[in-house]
């Protein structure tokens, strides 16, 4: 059985780090065709929209240490350091 998973492409670096910290699976990092922007592709289990609303409203909570660790990890993945 072939199950197709829904994905969401995010360009906001810090929101991507937040999603990773919140437990969403980062499927891949894709560079734009001009190489100037990175897109973070997450598997969407149907909760990303709600999580994004909580993130924007400032009501979402994640571990600060884990968030910093994921920011560093994503910087390494995207060669931003």
Backbone bond lengths (Angstrom), bond angles and torsions (degrees), N, CA, C in turn:
res aa  C-N    CA-C-N  psi(-1)  N-CA   C-N-CA  omega(-1)  CA-C   N-CA-C  phi
1 X - - - 1.442 - - 1.526 108.54 -
2 X 1.311 117.15 129.68 1.452 122.79 179.89 1.524 108.80 -101.70
3 X 1.329 116.71 113.74 1.452 121.22 -179.58 1.522 108.37 -105.10
4 X 1.319 116.06 122.23 1.458 121.03 178.56 1.519 108.41 -90.08
5 X 1.318 115.56 126.53 1.459 120.20 179.70 1.518 109.49 -96.06
6 X 1.325 115.47 140.01 1.454 121.10 178.17 1.529 107.89 -78.58
7 X 1.309 115.93 137.52 1.461 120.86 178.31 1.521 110.29 -125.41
8 X 1.324 114.19 158.66 1.455 121.65 177.79 1.517 107.55 -129.13
9 X 1.337 116.14 133.99 1.462 122.10 179.97 1.532 108.24 -99.93
10 X 1.337 115.69 121.41 1.463 122.57 -177.06 1.523 109.09 -114.46
11 X 1.331 117.70 133.87 1.463 119.87 177.22 1.527 112.10 -104.19
12 X 1.323 118.23 -16.38 1.461 122.35 -179.81 1.530 109.34 -76.40
13 X 1.336 115.98 112.73 1.462 121.84 -175.22 1.532 112.22 -58.16
14 X 1.333 117.31 -48.36 1.459 120.15 -175.43 1.529 112.12 -71.51
15 X 1.328 117.37 -33.98 1.460 119.11 174.88 1.526 110.10 -67.00
16 X 1.324 117.00 -36.74 1.465 120.49 176.73 1.531 110.29 -63.03
17 X 1.331 116.59 -42.70 1.468 119.92 177.34 1.524 110.31 -63.37
18 X 1.322 116.12 -38.70 1.465 120.03 177.30 1.528 111.25 -63.36
19 X 1.344 116.88 -46.90 1.466 119.87 179.41 1.524 111.74 -59.48
20 X 1.323 115.92 -42.28 1.471 119.82 178.75 1.524 110.03 -61.51
21 X 1.326 116.30 -41.51 1.460 121.17 178.96 1.524 111.28 -66.76
22 X 1.320 116.16 -34.20 1.465 121.08 -179.79 1.529 112.52 -75.70
23 X 1.337 116.57 -4.42 1.457 119.55 174.23 1.511 115.89 104.16
24 X 1.325 118.08 6.01 1.456 120.32 177.47 1.526 109.65 -77.82
25 X 1.325 116.03 144.53 1.462 121.55 -176.32 1.522 110.65 -83.14
26 X 1.333 116.07 120.30 1.461 122.22 175.68 1.519 108.16 -82.60
27 X 1.330 116.02 109.07 1.463 121.01 -176.00 1.526 111.78 -77.89
28 X 1.329 116.78 -40.73 1.463 119.76 -179.76 1.520 110.56 -168.28
29 X 1.330 114.74 163.23 1.459 122.50 172.63 1.520 106.12 -115.64
30 X 1.342 116.00 127.08 1.460 121.58 -176.52 1.524 108.94 -121.18
31 X 1.318 116.94 132.31 1.466 121.14 175.20 1.522 108.90 -87.01
32 X 1.330 115.38 145.94 1.460 119.65 176.28 1.525 109.13 -66.17
33 X 1.311 116.18 165.50 1.465 120.30 -176.85 1.520 112.47 -62.82
34 X 1.335 116.95 -28.80 1.461 118.98 177.85 1.532 112.20 -89.39
35 X 1.340 116.81 -3.42 1.458 121.64 176.57 1.515 115.27 75.84
36 X 1.325 117.33 8.85 1.462 120.69 -175.93 1.514 113.38 -94.71
37 X 1.319 117.78 -13.91 1.457 120.95 -175.14 1.525 109.82 -135.96
38 X 1.321 115.64 146.73 1.456 121.40 175.19 1.521 109.38 -108.62
39 X 1.320 115.59 144.31 1.451 121.52 174.35 1.520 107.71 -119.66
40 X 1.310 115.88 135.58 1.448 122.74 -179.77 1.522 107.36 -105.88
41 X 1.315 116.26 119.56 1.458 121.08 -175.90 1.531 108.42 -101.18
42 X 1.315 115.35 117.15 1.460 122.23 -179.32 1.517 110.44 -111.36
43 X 1.322 115.86 145.52 1.459 120.09 170.47 1.518 107.14 -74.34
44 X 1.327 116.30 132.56 1.459 121.66 -178.22 1.516 109.94 -104.31
45 X 1.312 115.04 114.47 1.466 120.20 177.95 1.525 110.96 -92.02
46 X 1.317 116.35 16.89 1.457 121.56 179.38 1.515 113.59 93.61
47 X 1.338 117.22 0.58 1.462 120.15 -175.79 1.529 113.99 -111.29
48 X 1.320 118.42 -2.68 1.461 119.69 -176.26 1.529 111.45 -64.54
49 X 1.316 119.02 -40.29 1.464 121.07 -179.35 1.519 110.89 -61.96
50 X 1.327 116.65 -45.26 1.470 120.25 178.53 1.525 110.50 -64.23
51 X 1.333 116.56 -42.22 1.457 121.40 179.83 1.526 110.34 -64.48
52 X 1.329 117.43 -37.94 1.464 121.16 178.02 1.525 110.64 -64.10
53 X 1.308 117.27 -40.72 1.463 121.32 177.82 1.523 110.43 -62.02
54 X 1.331 116.80 -44.14 1.463 120.97 178.20 1.526 110.79 -64.57
55 X 1.328 117.39 -38.44 1.468 122.57 178.52 1.531 110.10 -62.48
56 X 1.321 116.49 -47.36 1.468 121.45 -178.95 1.526 111.25 -66.09
57 X 1.340 116.35 -39.58 1.461 120.85 -178.93 1.526 113.14 -77.96
58 X 1.316 116.93 -10.64 1.458 120.43 -179.86 1.512 114.34 78.60
59 X 1.339 116.79 19.76 1.466 120.00 -179.21 1.525 113.08 -102.45
60 X 1.327 117.25 -8.32 1.464 120.89 179.32 1.524 109.47 -77.11
61 X 1.318 116.21 149.31 1.457 120.47 -178.96 1.520 110.25 -131.96
62 X 1.329 115.38 131.45 1.465 122.36 172.21 1.517 107.45 -139.56
63 X 1.296 116.73 165.21 1.456 122.22 177.16 1.525 109.81 -68.87
64 X 1.331 116.61 127.81 1.466 120.80 179.98 1.525 110.87 -61.31
65 X 1.324 117.42 -42.56 1.460 121.28 179.82 1.520 110.73 -61.54
66 X 1.333 116.79 -44.92 1.466 120.70 179.49 1.529 111.05 -64.87
67 X 1.333 117.44 -37.73 1.461 121.06 177.93 1.528 110.57 -62.33
68 X 1.322 117.44 -46.39 1.465 121.41 178.69 1.534 110.05 -61.99
69 X 1.332 117.08 -42.63 1.468 120.40 177.33 1.522 111.68 -59.60
70 X 1.333 116.74 -40.79 1.463 120.26 179.96 1.520 112.45 -73.33
71 X 1.318 117.83 -32.17 1.470 120.06 174.01 1.522 109.01 -61.70
72 X 1.328 116.34 -45.76 1.470 120.09 178.61 1.525 111.38 -62.29
73 X 1.328 116.28 -42.29 1.471 120.36 -179.64 1.534 111.33 -63.30
74 X 1.324 116.84 -43.33 1.462 120.07 179.61 1.520 111.34 -68.34
75 X 1.329 117.86 -35.28 1.460 120.14 175.89 1.536 109.81 -61.23
76 X 1.316 115.68 -41.33 1.464 119.57 178.20 1.526 110.82 -64.15
77 X 1.334 116.67 -42.92 1.463 120.69 179.66 1.526 112.75 -63.11
78 X 1.326 115.70 -32.77 1.461 119.32 -176.01 1.524 112.71 -102.28
79 X 1.315 116.64 4.52 1.468 122.17 179.62 1.515 112.67 56.81
80 X 1.350 116.70 43.62 1.453 120.38 -179.29 1.521 112.64 -92.93
81 X 1.309 118.18 -7.41 1.468 119.87 -178.52 1.498 110.52 -80.48
